[in-house]
Amino acid sequence: MSRSLKSGSGAMSAFSLLALLLVAVTMGLALAHALEFPGKTRLDEPTYRAVQAIYYPGFTIGGLIGEFGGMLALAVLLFLTPAATERFWWIAAALGFLLAAHAVYWAVTHPVNNAWLKDTQLVGAGKLFFGLFASPDADWRQMRDIWEWSHVARACLATLAFLSMALAIMR
C-alpha cells in the first residue's frame, strides 16, 4: 500500500473494515474473560487453577492475530490517513486504546499467566512466550483478582478501541 490511497477508496474502506474486525477479535476475547469474572470468583483454588489451563493455546492465538494484527492495521491506516481529518484522530484513538490494552496485558496479566503455568510443560513458542516476565508466587486469590480485573480493564480499553474505529469508518 502507498500513501496515495484515498480515504474514500474501496481498498481503504476494505482495509478499514479489516482493522475493525481485528479490533473486534481483541475486544471479543477480552469481553469473554470479563464476563466469566463473576462465575470464576465462586470457584475454589483447585477448580480455578484447572479452569485457567483451558485458555491456552486458543486465546493466545486469537490474541496474537487480533491484537498484533489490529495494532499493525491501525498503524498502517494512521499512516495512510491525512492528519488534518477527523478520521485520523479516531484511528489514533483506536490505536492508543489498543496499545493501552496491550500494555495492561504485559504489565499485569502476563506475569500472572506465568505463575498459573509454572507447573505446565510448555514447548516451542509457548515456552518462550510464557517464560517472559515471570511473576513471583502470591496468594492465589490475589493473583486471581489481579488477572480477572486486568481483563475487565482490557475489555474496557478494547471496547473503546472498537468504538473509536467504528466512528473512524463512519466519518
GUDREN-393293 format. One record per residue (C-alpha): residue in three letters; x negated, y negated, z. Coordinates in steps of 0.1 Angstrom, whole numbers. Layout:
REM residues N
LUMLUM, resn, c1, c2, c3
LUMLUM, ALA, X, Y, Z
...
//
This chain:
REM residues 171
LUMLUM, resn, c1, c2, c3
LUMLUM, MET, 0, 0, 0
LUMLUM, SER, -11, -35, -6
LUMLUM, ARG, -2, -68, 9
LUMLUM, SER, 17, -76, -23
LUMLUM, LEU, 47, -55, -12
LUMLUM, LYS, 76, -79, -9
LUMLUM, SER, 97, -77, 23
LUMLUM, GLY, 129, -70, 4
LUMLUM, SER, 114, -44, -19
LUMLUM, GLY, 126, -8, -19
LUMLUM, ALA, 92, 5, -9
LUMLUM, MET, 90, -19, 20
LUMLUM, SER, 126, -10, 31
LUMLUM, ALA, 118, 27, 29
LUMLUM, PHE, 86, 22, 49
LUMLUM, SER, 106, 2, 75
LUMLUM, LEU, 131, 30, 78
LUMLUM, LEU, 102, 55, 83
LUMLUM, ALA, 88, 33, 111
LUMLUM, LEU, 122, 31, 127
LUMLUM, LEU, 126, 69, 125
LUMLUM, LEU, 91, 74, 142
LUMLUM, VAL, 100, 49, 169
LUMLUM, ALA, 133, 68, 174
LUMLUM, VAL, 114, 100, 179
LUMLUM, THR, 94, 84, 206
LUMLUM, MET, 125, 69, 222
LUMLUM, GLY, 143, 103, 220
LUMLUM, LEU, 115, 122, 237
LUMLUM, ALA, 112, 96, 265
LUMLUM, LEU, 150, 94, 269
LUMLUM, ALA, 152, 132, 272
LUMLUM, HIS, 127, 131, 301
LUMLUM, ALA, 145, 102, 318
LUMLUM, LEU, 179, 119, 315
LUMLUM, GLU, 165, 150, 332
LUMLUM, PHE, 153, 130, 362
LUMLUM, PRO, 184, 133, 384
LUMLUM, GLY, 187, 171, 380
LUMLUM, LYS, 150, 177, 384
LUMLUM, THR, 148, 159, 417
LUMLUM, ARG, 170, 186, 432
LUMLUM, LEU, 145, 214, 423
LUMLUM, ASP, 122, 229, 448
LUMLUM, GLU, 85, 229, 442
LUMLUM, PRO, 81, 263, 425
LUMLUM, THR, 110, 257, 402
LUMLUM, TYR, 99, 222, 394
LUMLUM, ARG, 64, 234, 385
LUMLUM, ALA, 78, 262, 364
LUMLUM, VAL, 100, 238, 345
LUMLUM, GLN, 71, 214, 338
LUMLUM, ALA, 54, 240, 316
LUMLUM, ILE, 83, 241, 291
LUMLUM, TYR, 74, 207, 276
LUMLUM, TYR, 41, 219, 261
LUMLUM, PRO, 35, 220, 231
LUMLUM, GLY, 68, 207, 218
LUMLUM, PHE, 68, 173, 235
LUMLUM, THR, 30, 169, 228
LUMLUM, ILE, 35, 175, 191
LUMLUM, GLY, 66, 152, 190
LUMLUM, GLY, 47, 125, 209
LUMLUM, LEU, 17, 127, 185
LUMLUM, ILE, 40, 124, 155
LUMLUM, GLY, 64, 98, 169
LUMLUM, GLU, 40, 76, 190
LUMLUM, PHE, 9, 76, 169
LUMLUM, GLY, 29, 76, 136
LUMLUM, GLY, 51, 48, 149
LUMLUM, MET, 22, 27, 161
LUMLUM, LEU, 4, 32, 128
LUMLUM, ALA, 35, 24, 107
LUMLUM, LEU, 44, -7, 127
LUMLUM, ALA, 8, -19, 124
LUMLUM, VAL, 9, -15, 86
LUMLUM, LEU, 43, -32, 85
LUMLUM, LEU, 30, -61, 106
LUMLUM, PHE, 0, -65, 82
LUMLUM, LEU, 24, -65, 52
LUMLUM, THR, 49, -89, 66
LUMLUM, PRO, 44, -126, 62
LUMLUM, ALA, 36, -141, 97
LUMLUM, ALA, 59, -171, 92
LUMLUM, THR, 90, -149, 92
LUMLUM, GLU, 114, -138, 120
LUMLUM, ARG, 110, -102, 108
LUMLUM, PHE, 72, -104, 116
LUMLUM, TRP, 79, -113, 152
LUMLUM, TRP, 105, -85, 156
LUMLUM, ILE, 80, -60, 142
LUMLUM, ALA, 53, -74, 165
LUMLUM, ALA, 76, -70, 195
LUMLUM, ALA, 84, -34, 185
LUMLUM, LEU, 47, -26, 182
LUMLUM, GLY, 40, -43, 216
LUMLUM, PHE, 67, -23, 233
LUMLUM, LEU, 54, 9, 217
LUMLUM, LEU, 18, 1, 228
LUMLUM, ALA, 30, -6, 263
LUMLUM, ALA, 49, 28, 264
LUMLUM, HIS, 18, 45, 252
LUMLUM, ALA, -3, 27, 278
LUMLUM, VAL, 21, 39, 305
LUMLUM, TYR, 15, 75, 293
LUMLUM, TRP, -23, 73, 295
LUMLUM, ALA, -24, 54, 328
LUMLUM, VAL, 4, 71, 347
LUMLUM, THR, 19, 102, 330
LUMLUM, HIS, -12, 119, 316
LUMLUM, PRO, -31, 122, 349
LUMLUM, VAL, -1, 139, 365
LUMLUM, ASN, 2, 162, 335
LUMLUM, ASN, -34, 173, 341
LUMLUM, ALA, -25, 182, 377
LUMLUM, TRP, 5, 202, 366
LUMLUM, LEU, -15, 221, 341
LUMLUM, LYS, -47, 227, 361
LUMLUM, ASP, -39, 264, 365
LUMLUM, THR, -28, 269, 329
LUMLUM, GLN, -52, 284, 305
LUMLUM, LEU, -53, 260, 276
LUMLUM, VAL, -73, 264, 244
LUMLUM, GLY, -84, 242, 215
LUMLUM, ALA, -68, 208, 212
LUMLUM, GLY, -46, 213, 242
LUMLUM, LYS, -76, 219, 264
LUMLUM, LEU, -93, 188, 251
LUMLUM, PHE, -62, 166, 253
LUMLUM, PHE, -52, 176, 288
LUMLUM, GLY, -88, 175, 300
LUMLUM, LEU, -89, 137, 297
LUMLUM, PHE, -83, 115, 327
LUMLUM, ALA, -79, 143, 353
LUMLUM, SER, -58, 135, 383
LUMLUM, PRO, -66, 145, 419
LUMLUM, ASP, -40, 166, 435
LUMLUM, ALA, -15, 147, 456
LUMLUM, ASP, 17, 158, 473
LUMLUM, TRP, 39, 175, 446
LUMLUM, ARG, 69, 152, 454
LUMLUM, GLN, 47, 121, 449
LUMLUM, MET, 34, 135, 416
LUMLUM, ARG, 69, 144, 406
LUMLUM, ASP, 82, 109, 413
LUMLUM, ILE, 53, 92, 395
LUMLUM, TRP, 58, 115, 365
LUMLUM, GLU, 96, 111, 364
LUMLUM, TRP, 95, 73, 369
LUMLUM, SER, 68, 69, 343
LUMLUM, HIS, 92, 85, 318
LUMLUM, VAL, 120, 61, 328
LUMLUM, ALA, 96, 32, 321
LUMLUM, ARG, 86, 48, 288
LUMLUM, ALA, 122, 53, 278
LUMLUM, CYS, 130, 16, 285
LUMLUM, LEU, 100, 4, 265
LUMLUM, ALA, 106, 28, 236
LUMLUM, THR, 143, 17, 235
LUMLUM, LEU, 132, -19, 234
LUMLUM, ALA, 108, -10, 205
LUMLUM, PHE, 136, 7, 187
LUMLUM, LEU, 159, -22, 191
LUMLUM, SER, 132, -47, 180
LUMLUM, MET, 125, -26, 149
LUMLUM, ALA, 163, -23, 141
LUMLUM, LEU, 165, -61, 144
LUMLUM, ALA, 135, -65, 121
LUMLUM, ILE, 153, -43, 95
LUMLUM, MET, 185, -64, 98
LUMLUM, ARG, 166, -96, 91
//
